[in-house]
Amino acid sequence: MTKTTNGQARKECRRRYMNLCAITGTPEVEGDHKVLEVHHCIPLHLGGSWNQDNLILLVRWIHKAVHDESIEVDQRYAQAVERLRKIIRVRKAMRKYRKQR
């Protein structure tokens, strides 16, 4: 089995989501700049990986909102963003618990 590079994983994630945000459906290109980013559901620093089941394609402002809970999100997307935020909070709590043991 060959190891997948970060670039290959990003490309595959974009293909899998057909270059659309998984939450809003926003397309890959808006004007001349890219607006989509690959998000690790479980961050690398919390034990996540580059496996496709850990990656999701998000529009930039949703991606920022997932990582910054002070950013308010339109009600249409709030539930999905909250689920992603919760994954991060749970992983952080698990990591903290393991360090205390």
URDA-V550642 format. One record per run of one state. SS is the DSSP state (A for helix, B for strand, O for the rest). FROM is the first residue (numbers start at 1). TO is the last residue. If there is no record, write none. Layout:
# URDA-V550642
ss=SS from=FROM to=TO
ss=SS from=FROM to=TO
This chain:
# URDA-V550642
ss=O from=1 to=5
ss=A from=6 to=16
ss=O from=17 to=19
ss=B from=20 to=20
ss=O from=21 to=26
ss=B from=27 to=27
ss=O from=28 to=28
ss=B from=29 to=30
ss=O from=31 to=32
ss=B from=33 to=34
ss=O from=35 to=35
ss=B from=36 to=40
ss=O from=41 to=43
ss=A from=44 to=46
ss=O from=47 to=51
ss=A from=52 to=54
ss=B from=55 to=59
ss=A from=60 to=67
ss=O from=68 to=74
ss=A from=75 to=100
ss=O from=101 to=101
